[in-house]
Amino acid sequence: MTDRAARPLIIGSGIAGLYVALRCRELGLRPTLVTKARLEESNTRYAQGGIAAAIGPDDSPARHLADTVRAGAGLVDRAAAKVLTGEAPKRIADLVRYGVPFDTVEGHIALGREAAHSRSRLLHAGGDATGYSIEETLKRHVLAAGVEARESTVLRALRPGNRDGPVAVLSAPNGTAVEVEPPRPVVLATGGVGSLYLQSSNPAVATGEGISLAFRAGALVSDMEFVQFHPTAFAQEGAPRFLITEALRGEGAVLRNEAGERFMVDRHQDAELAPRDVVTRAIEEEIARSSIRHVFLDATALPRDLLFARFPSVTSFLLAHGVDPSRERIPVAPVAHYMVGGVTTDLEGRSSVPGLYAVGEAAATGVHGANRLGSNSLVEGLVFGERAARRLKQPVAGGPRPPAKVLSLELPFGEGGPQEGAMFEEIRSRLWEEVGIERDAPALRSALERFGEIERRAGPRGPDELPGRVANAALTATLIARAALARTESRGVHFRRDFPTPRPAWRRHLGVLLARPTRRAA
């Protein structure tokens, strides 16, 4: 192993990035961890629902696997899901070793339940502060291990390198202090795309830049049409779209429409615990028939002591916004939540670009199929993060097999125009309105045309010019919309009004690959 190969560059500081950095250090490597905001700012920090692993006496990895496959609507890569569910208990043991304070009952780890899980297998820490507890624990260990951690550092580009890995271009958030890193392994742990949607549960940093920059560098991406919407975010005028965890429904909270009627019992045998895509569309249907832009989550039947002890973050937030959930129904509506697709990887995090890895929400392993099973995301970052760290320690050439169908996307050089905030906000609005919970061909074509115009105006003028925030957002939005237009069926979280049912011919993954860049016309 060369000296540079022993110094991986890890981009992102959620559970995947922190865990890979820590494990690399424990394995004797000298990683550098960079993040575009503060070290603790990531989707992980806000994860309430828990982390899934089959550790209960009535559970098994085989049951966890079956639930994952069932939720994925026919597209789960079974080998990936078997790795996830089989290795999850070991990775939970790692978190216990690091000191994550999981909730216990009489000395045993407490296990909760969420939609589409057949057993109680969700571990929590601090009630609904699971992500926060994991993030803080891993951050503390990363710093104590002496990992070089650089905050307010943005990945600006990935360029061809050598057998050690690609060249990474970094800068300050305002574009100054540009640095060109020598070739070395790069691990993208940059998270998802949620904040590219107008309504989202994600922090502002989740804009999919890691995916767009990997694509510009020639990496294959897959499953970009599958964006998961969480059905229950707080929906009060002027308040943040704070996530109201699915675990509340696991404890017995129910959904009611404007008339006070439960509506999930007639839509799915699991009622409020149906898969997220089913619940999300049911809520959207109720909203369409309503005079208000939300439905209600009713937790008033739950004991007040349990409600406030089990969900301290949610109840504190609600009380601060004038809602006592033990006495009042909670207004909720769907929001963009999780990117199922991303940079195509094998089971060890390797992308199609030598030396470029992806882990966590930025990666597409196929483990989630067309619809992620709730609380599989945090453990995914650990399981495939461990595998990536071990491969970084003992690098061997390899990478993912391409999906059965791969689209080629041309990306002409642009005009290098200013990265205007108004264009960024237009991308967010169009994704929400035209590439959102329900889609159809006219809306998707309209969105693609406008995303293309923005990319042409804001995109780099040549290979040596760095793409900006708006150009990357337009490209990520294009990847989502292009894949959504190509998949002429409805499956999992991808719903087409003009093709409302699944089609056997589409029981396959869809990739997108960059065509050779071209100069814009004079």
Secondary structure as the mmCIF struct_conf table of DSSP 4:
data_model
#
loop_
_struct_conf.conf_type_id
_struct_conf.id
_struct_conf.beg_label_comp_id
_struct_conf.beg_label_asym_id
_struct_conf.beg_label_seq_id
_struct_conf.end_label_comp_id
_struct_conf.end_label_asym_id
_struct_conf.end_label_seq_id
TURN_TY1_P TURN_TY1_P1 ASP A 3 ALA A 6
BEND BEND1 ARG A 7 ARG A 7
STRN STRN1 LEU A 9 ILE A 11
BEND BEND2 GLY A 14 GLY A 14
HELX_RH_AL_P HELX_RH_AL_P1 ILE A 15 GLU A 26
TURN_TY1_P TURN_TY1_P2 LEU A 27 GLY A 28
STRN STRN2 THR A 32 VAL A 34
BEND BEND3 LYS A 36 ALA A 37
TURN_TY1_P TURN_TY1_P3 LEU A 39 GLU A 40
BEND BEND4 SER A 42 SER A 42
TURN_TY1_P TURN_TY1_P4 ASN A 43 ASN A 43
HELX_RH_3T_P HELX_RH_3T_P1 THR A 44 TYR A 46
BEND BEND5 GLY A 49 GLY A 49
STRN STRN3 ILE A 51 ALA A 52
BEND BEND6 GLY A 56 GLY A 56
TURN_TY1_P TURN_TY1_P5 PRO A 57 ASP A 58
HELX_RH_AL_P HELX_RH_AL_P2 PRO A 61 ALA A 71
TURN_TY1_P TURN_TY1_P6 GLY A 72 GLY A 74
HELX_RH_AL_P HELX_RH_AL_P3 ARG A 78 TYR A 98
TURN_TY1_P TURN_TY1_P7 GLY A 99 GLY A 99
STRN STRN4 PHE A 102 PHE A 102
STRN STRN5 THR A 104 VAL A 105
TURN_TY1_P TURN_TY1_P8 GLU A 106 GLY A 107
STRN STRN6 HIS A 108 ILE A 109
STRN STRN7 LEU A 111 GLY A 112
TURN_TY1_P TURN_TY1_P9 ALA A 115 ALA A 116
BEND BEND7 SER A 118 ARG A 119
STRN STRN8 LEU A 122 LEU A 123
STRN STRN9 ALA A 125 ALA A 125
TURN_TY1_P TURN_TY1_P10 GLY A 126 ASP A 128
HELX_RH_AL_P HELX_RH_AL_P4 THR A 130 ALA A 144
TURN_TY1_P TURN_TY1_P11 ALA A 145 GLY A 146
STRN STRN10 GLU A 148 ARG A 150
BEND BEND8 GLU A 151 SER A 152
STRN STRN11 VAL A 154 ASN A 162
TURN_TY1_P TURN_TY1_P12 ARG A 163 ASP A 164
STRN STRN12 GLY A 165 SER A 171
TURN_TY1_P TURN_TY1_P13 PRO A 173 ASN A 174
BEND BEND9 GLY A 175 GLY A 175
BEND BEND10 ALA A 177 ALA A 177
STRN STRN13 GLU A 179 VAL A 180
HELX_LH_PP_P HELX_LH_PP_P1 GLU A 181 PRO A 182
BEND BEND11 PRO A 183 PRO A 183
STRN STRN14 VAL A 186 LEU A 188
HELX_RH_3T_P HELX_RH_3T_P2 GLY A 194 LEU A 196
BEND BEND12 TYR A 197 GLN A 199
STRN STRN15 SER A 200 SER A 200
BEND BEND13 SER A 201 ASN A 202
TURN_TY1_P TURN_TY1_P14 ALA A 204 VAL A 205
BEND BEND14 THR A 207 THR A 207
HELX_RH_AL_P HELX_RH_AL_P5 GLU A 209 ARG A 216
TURN_TY1_P TURN_TY1_P15 ALA A 217 GLY A 218
STRN STRN16 VAL A 221 SER A 222
TURN_TY1_P TURN_TY1_P16 MET A 224 GLU A 225
STRN STRN17 VAL A 227 PHE A 234
TURN_TY1_P TURN_TY1_P17 GLU A 237 GLY A 238
BEND BEND15 ALA A 239 ALA A 239
STRN STRN18 LEU A 243 LEU A 243
TURN_TY1_P TURN_TY1_P18 GLU A 246 GLU A 246
HELX_RH_AL_P HELX_RH_AL_P6 ALA A 247 GLY A 250
TURN_TY1_P TURN_TY1_P19 GLU A 251 GLY A 252
STRN STRN19 VAL A 254 ARG A 256
TURN_TY1_P TURN_TY1_P20 GLU A 258 ALA A 259
BEND BEND16 GLY A 260 GLY A 260
STRN STRN20 ARG A 262 ARG A 262
BEND BEND17 MET A 264 MET A 264
TURN_TY1_P TURN_TY1_P21 VAL A 265 ARG A 267
TURN_TY1_P TURN_TY1_P22 GLN A 269 ASP A 270
HELX_RH_3T_P HELX_RH_3T_P3 ALA A 271 LEU A 273
BEND BEND18 ALA A 274 ALA A 274
HELX_RH_AL_P HELX_RH_AL_P7 ARG A 276 ALA A 288
TURN_TY1_P TURN_TY1_P23 ARG A 289 ARG A 289
BEND BEND19 SER A 290 ARG A 293
STRN STRN21 VAL A 295 ASP A 298
TURN_TY1_P TURN_TY1_P24 THR A 300 ALA A 301
BEND BEND20 LEU A 302 LEU A 302
HELX_RH_AL_P HELX_RH_AL_P8 ARG A 304 ARG A 310
HELX_RH_AL_P HELX_RH_AL_P9 PRO A 312 ALA A 320
TURN_TY1_P TURN_TY1_P25 HIS A 321 GLY A 322
TURN_TY1_P TURN_TY1_P26 PRO A 325 ARG A 327
BEND BEND21 GLU A 328 GLU A 328
HELX_LH_PP_P HELX_LH_PP_P2 ARG A 329 ARG A 329
STRN STRN22 ILE A 330 MET A 339
STRN STRN23 GLY A 342 THR A 344
TURN_TY1_P TURN_TY1_P27 LEU A 347 GLU A 348
BEND BEND22 GLY A 349 GLY A 349
STRN STRN24 ARG A 350 ARG A 350
BEND BEND23 SER A 352 VAL A 353
TURN_TY1_P TURN_TY1_P28 PRO A 354 GLY A 355
STRN STRN25 LEU A 356 ALA A 358
HELX_RH_3T_P HELX_RH_3T_P4 GLY A 360 ALA A 362
STRN STRN26 ALA A 363 ALA A 364
BEND BEND24 GLY A 366 GLY A 366
TURN_TY1_P TURN_TY1_P29 VAL A 367 ALA A 370
BEND BEND25 ASN A 371 ASN A 371
HELX_LH_PP_P HELX_LH_PP_P3 ARG A 372 LEU A 373
TURN_TY1_P TURN_TY1_P30 GLY A 374 SER A 375
HELX_RH_AL_P HELX_RH_AL_P10 ASN A 376 LYS A 393
BEND BEND26 GLN A 394 GLN A 394
HELX_LH_PP_P HELX_LH_PP_P4 PRO A 400 PRO A 403
BEND BEND27 ALA A 404 ALA A 404
STRN STRN27 LYS A 405 LEU A 409
HELX_RH_AL_P HELX_RH_AL_P11 GLY A 421 GLU A 434
BEND BEND28 VAL A 435 GLU A 438
STRN STRN28 ARG A 439 ARG A 439
HELX_RH_AL_P HELX_RH_AL_P12 ALA A 441 ALA A 458
BEND BEND29 GLY A 459 GLY A 459
BEND BEND30 ARG A 461 GLY A 462
TURN_TY1_P TURN_TY1_P31 PRO A 463 ASP A 464
BEND BEND31 GLU A 465 GLU A 465
HELX_LH_PP_P HELX_LH_PP_P5 LEU A 466 PRO A 467
HELX_RH_AL_P HELX_RH_AL_P13 ARG A 469 ALA A 486
BEND BEND32 GLU A 489 GLU A 489
STRN STRN29 ARG A 491 ARG A 491
TURN_TY1_P TURN_TY1_P32 GLY A 492 VAL A 493
STRN STRN30 HIS A 494 HIS A 494
STRN STRN31 ARG A 496 ARG A 496
TURN_TY1_P TURN_TY1_P33 ARG A 497 ASP A 498
STRN STRN32 PHE A 499 PHE A 499
BEND BEND33 THR A 501 THR A 501
HELX_RH_3T_P HELX_RH_3T_P5 PRO A 504 TRP A 506
BEND BEND34 ARG A 508 ARG A 508
STRN STRN33 LEU A 510 LEU A 514
HELX_LH_PP_P HELX_LH_PP_P6 ALA A 515 PRO A 517
HELX_LH_PP_P HELX_LH_PP_P7 ARG A 519 ALA A 521
#
